[in-house]
Amino acid sequence: MFDPKTVSLGIAPIGWCNDDMPELGAENTFKQTVSEMALAGFTGCEIGNKYPKDPAELKAALDLRGMRIASRWYSSFILTRPLEEEIADFTANLDFLEAVGANRINVSEQSYSIQGKTDTPILTGGHKYVMNDAEWDRFCAGLNALGKVAADRGFKLCYHHHMGTVVQTSAETDRMMANTDPKYVFLCYDTGHFTFAGEDPLAMLKKYVDRVGHVHLKDMRLPVVEKVKANNWSFLQAVRNGAFTVPGDGDVDFDPVFKVLADAGYQGWLLVEAEQDPAKAEPLEYAMKGRKYIREHTGL
């Protein structure tokens, strides 16, 4: 289905230690995390809060385990800080990624985001910020500017639609994609976040498969999502209560997703990203479960 020469498998450290809630998995060290990733059969990862800040130290530790960096999360604030500051911060992140051999960066606009607010409901109450037309213009122009900086250095800027942010829904994703340059702005396609938002992840993939630059494989437990609505839980409460899981352990149908990507000749990373409480979902066990599912369903 996929060519292993052009499609690589990675996993995010968020199953071992949560960036938004560092107390989840505080006991798990960087070396344990990347060693267990490799043991589970993955060859790449994204960057977590316990990773070495020195790119040479990070690369050496990963080389030892046959691992490499696929990409990293980048919080943009295009709406709320000067563009020159944004470009400087973005460039520093590219410098780090270049030093460890990566060529993708996942951007998520965090101006007015509620994803990190402990008690703000994520699906009820209308708390999510909605941009006006002027903000949309500023946002898309800023993404194009960052995307050109990335492209000029051989990177793909992959925009990560995300619960609680200004680009959460299919309509918001459509507007962002329509008003950015396909040479500079790609999609970090996330099965879980489209599902959580009540959207059709397969329909969104079919629409934008030619602009997908990075893939997050995240499964959803839909009965937990119903509890999120019923109990007015925040995004972080949803995570704590197990809304997300690894592929094959929830309600997302991945087979058609894999087929659309393969038929389109997708090249890049398939990256498992399932933020869970490691005290409830033992990270190595779930990493191995996700890896087994991907092997059985893609041959990779």
N, C-alpha and C positions, 0 to 999 in steps of 0.2 A: 504493500500500500504506500508506504513512505520509503524514500531512499535514505538509508542510514548515513550516507556520505553528505547529505544536505539537510537532514533533520536531526536535531539533537534533543536529548531528554534532560531536563533539569528539575529541580525542586527548590522551593523557597524556604528559608530558615524560619518562617513565621509559624510553622508547626512545632518548632522547638522552643522559640522565644519570641514573644509578640512585641512588635515595635511600638504599638499604640498602648499596650498594657505590659510593660516590662516585667511586672510581677508574675505574669504567666510564663513559666519556664525559666525563672531567674536562676534556677539551679543548673541549667544546661549550658555548658561551656561552648566556646567557638570550636575547639578541636573535637569535642564530642559530636557536635552538630554536623560538621563536614565529614567526619569519619563515618557517621551513621548514614549520611546521604550516599557516600560511596559504597558502603556495605549493602545498601538497598538496591544498588545498580544504576544510580544516576551519575552523569558525567559533568553536570553543571549546576549552578545555583545563582540566586540573586544575593544581594548584600544585606545583612542584618546589623542590628545595633551592637552586637558583640564582636563583629569582625575587626581585624587589625586596621588601623587608620593609615598605616604605611603600606602602599601598594606592593612594594617588594616583599615585605613580610607576608602579606596576604597571598600573593602569587606563589611564593615558595611553599606555603602550607597546602595550597590547593594542588600544586604540581605533585607533591608527595603522595597525594591520594588519587591522582588521575582525574582531577576536577578542574573546572575553569568557571569564570564568571560569565553569566549569560547577559546580564543587564542589572540595572538598579532602579529603584523608585526615586523619582525626583519630584519634590513638592514645589510647584510653581505658584507665584503670587502675582500674576500678570495684572490682575484687577486692582491690586492694592499697594504696589510698589513701583518705582520708576523702572522702565524697561532696561536702562543701562545697568542697574543693580541686578536685575533678573538675568541678564546675559552674562554678567561677571560670575554670578553664582553657578549658573548652568555650565559655563566654560570650565570652572574648577571641577565640577563633577565629571565632565568629559575627560579632563586631564587624568583623573583617577582611573576612570574606566579604560582609557587608552593604555595606561600603564599596566593594567592587568589583562589586556588583550580582548576586551569586549567591544562590540560595535552596535549595541542597542542601549537606549535609555527610555525608561517608562515615565512619562510626565503626567501628573495629575494636578489640576488647579485646586489649590487649598484655600484660596480666599473665600471666607464665609462658610467653610466646610463645617458640617456637624458630625462628621464620621468619628471624631475623637471626643465628642461630648458624652459623658457617661449617662446622663439622665434625659437626654433629648430624644424623643421618639423618632425612629427612622422612617416608619411607614405611615404614621398617623399624625394629624395635627398641623400639617402644612408648614413644618419648620424648615424644610430645605430651601435654600436661597435660589431665586429665579432671576436670571440676568435680564436687564432691559436692553433695548436695541443698541444703545451706545456702548454698553458693557460687552455685548456680543462682538461688536466691531473691534473694540480694544483687545478682547481675548483672542479672536482669530488672527488679528494682525500680529499679536505677540507670539502666538504659536508659530506662525509662518517665519517670524524673525528667528526664533529659537531653532526651528527646523532647518533653516538655511545654515546657521552656525554648525549644527550637527552634520548636515549633509556635506558641507565643505570639508569635514574631517573624516568622512567615510562612515558616519553613524546614521542610524535611523532613529528619529524621534517617534516613539510609539505612544499615542495618547491613551491613558488608562481611564475609561469611563468607570465611575465608582459611586457606590451608595453614599448619599449624604453630601455630594458635591454638586457643582453647577452643571456637570455633564453626567447625568445618571440615567435618564430615560432614552428610549429609542429616538424620540423627537429631538432631544437635545444632541444626541450623537449625530443624527442626520444633519442638523444645522451646523454643527462643528465641522463635519466632513465636507459639506457643501461649500463652506466658506474658508477652507484652508487649501493650500496648494498640495496636490498629490505627490509632488516631487519632494516635499519637505515634511509633511505630516502624515504619519501612518497610524494604524489602530493597534493598540494592545487589546486584543480581543479576549474577553473574560466571560466564560460560560456562566459562572456563578453570579456575577454582578448583574448581568442581563436577566437571569432567572429571578434573582431576589427582587429586582425592580418590577417584576411582573411582565417582562418583555419576552419575546420569542428569540432565544439565542441563535437558533438555526436560521431564521429569517434574516437576522442582522448579519450573520456570517455570509450568507449567500449574496447579500447586497454589497458587502465590502471586502470580500475575500481577496480581491486584487490589491487592496491597500492594507492588508493585515501584515504587520511587521513583527509581531510577537504574540504568543498565545499563552494565556493562563488557563490551565485546566483546573476548574474548581467545581466540585459537586455541591448540591444543596439538599438539605433535608426539609422538604416542603411542609411536613407537619410542624416543624420548629418555626418556619416562616409564619404559619398561621398563628402560632403563639406570640410571635413578635407583634403581629397586628392586634391580637386580642388583649395583650398585656401592655401595649404602648412601650415596648422595649426600645432602647437605643441600639445603634449599630454594635457597640461594644458589648451590650447585654446579649445581643443575638449571637455574637461570637462565643461568649462564655457559655451559652446554653446549647451550642452545637449546631448552629444553622449551617455552617460549612463543613465539608469533609472532602476526602480524596476521591478521585474518579472511581466509580463503581460501587460507592458506599451510600449513594443518595438517589435522587430522583431525576437527574439530568440524563438524557439519552445521548451518549457520546458517539455512538456508531455513525450517525449521519453527519456529525461534526467532523469526524476523522475523514469521512468520504469526501466531503466538500473541500476540505483542505488538501487532501491528496490529489483529487481530480484537478485542482487549480495549480498543482505543482508547487505548493507552499514550501519555502525553504527558510529555515531558522530554528527557533526553539519551541518545543512543547514543554511548558513548565508547570508542574503541579504546584498550586498555591492554595493551601487549605488551612486558613488560620483556625486553630482549635486550642483548647486548654490542654496542654500536654499532661496535666494530672489526670485528665479524663480520657484522653486519646494518646496512648503511648507513641511518641513520634516515630521511632524505628518501625514499630508494628504497622502503623498507618502508611509510612513511606513504602514499605515492602508491599502492602496491600495495593496501593496505587500503582506501583511499578508492575506488579503481576497483572493487573487489569489492562494496563497499556500494552504490555507484551502480548496478551491474549487477543486484544482487539485491533492491534495495528501491526504486529509482527516485529516491532522495534525492540 
